[in-house]
Structure formats: C-alpha cells, structure tokens
Amino acid sequence: MDTSLPSITSTAANDAERIFVALARCLNLFSKPINAEMRARVFNFLETPTKENWEDCRTILVGIHQTLWQAVIATGAPAYTVPSPEDVLTALENSIVVPV
C-alpha cells in the first residue's frame, strides 16, 4: 500500500497552470482577453479567498456575457456566499469560450 503524499511542489505547479490557462482564456465584452489588472484581481481571490477579495472580482466578465459570479453559480455553488477557490477555478474552466 502506497502511503506517500503527492509532492506539494507538483500540486502547486498544476494549480498554477490551471489558473494561468483559465485566466488566459477569459474574454471581456468585446471578445478580447481580460486585462492583466482583472486577472490579478481574480488571482488575488484565488490566493486569499476573503469576502473583500470576492466582492472585488465577482463582477469581472469572464465570458462575453458572463460575470465571474454568474459563472460560479452556474456550477451549482450557493449564490450568496463566498465561494471556494476550487469553485471559482471550476467556474472559470467551464466558462471558457476560446482555445489557447
């Protein structure tokens, strides 16, 4: 029976890659990738999931006609609570409309 734990470094690297790819594919209203400031605000929430950080990034468009908040509740997460970083990352991945 293998009781070894996964490498923290490889897990963190995989999460970083998922975040990078998901944020790189987000589109604004004009079908352009969201700017660096918007990506930084979402990343800040993923890194530090506080109510204040959620309120700062939830209205960012992550699809042509979809805010981050709408994308999160579309995954089945509760609408009026601070979502987990995993819920937000899943929402970003599900709202992706452009290939990398």
N, C-alpha and C positions, 0 to 999 in steps of 0.2 A: 504494500500500500504506500503510495507516494504522498507524504505529508509536507512536501516542500511548498513554500509560498511563492506566488509569482513575483518576479522582480518588480520592485517599486519603480525603478527607472524605466523599464519597458512599458509598464502600465501607464505611467505619466506621459511617456512619449506617444503611446497610442491615443490617449485622451487629447493631447496637444494636437496631434494630426487630425483627429475627428473634428476638433473645434476649428482649426485652421481651414479645413476643407468646407465645413458647413458655413462658416462666415464668409469665405471667399465666394460662395455661390449665392448669397443673399442679394436680392435686387430691390432697388428703390422704385418709385412710381414711374420713372422714365426708363425702366428696364435696364438700368445701369447698376453695377455692383455698388453696394453701400460703401460710404467713405470710411477712411481709417478711424475717424472720431467715433462713428457709430459702432464699428467693430470693436473698438476699445471699450465702449460703454457696455456692450454685451459681454465681452470677455471679463470685464471688471465684476459683473454679476456672477458669472460662472466661477470666478476665483473667490469671490466673497459674497455669498448669496444672502444679502440683507434686504429688508423691506425698502430701505432707501435706494439701494442699487437696483432693485427690481422696478421701483417707480421711475427711476432714471432711464431704463432701457425698454420698458414694456410697450411703448408706443412707436418704437422704431419699425419701419417697414422691412420685413424680411422676405417678402414676396411682392409681386407687383401690386396686389391689392390686399395684403395681409400683414397686420402688425404682429410683433412677437407675442403679445398677449393672446391674440386670436389663434395663432399657431399653437400655443401651449394648450389652450382649452380644447382645440380640435383633437388633441391626443387623448383627451379624457381626464386631464388634470382638473382639479377644482378651480373655478373661475375667480374666486375672491380670496385666495391665499397666495402666499409667496411660494412659487414652485421650486422644486429641487433643481439643482444644476443639470441632473440627468434628464428631467422632464423638458427643460429648455433645450438641451442639446438634441434630444429626440425630435422636438418640435422643429428645430432648425433643419435637421436632416429630412424631415417629412415635408417641409415647405419648399424645398429646393426645386427650382424650375429650370436651371441652366446647367449644362455639363461643364466639368472642369477641363 
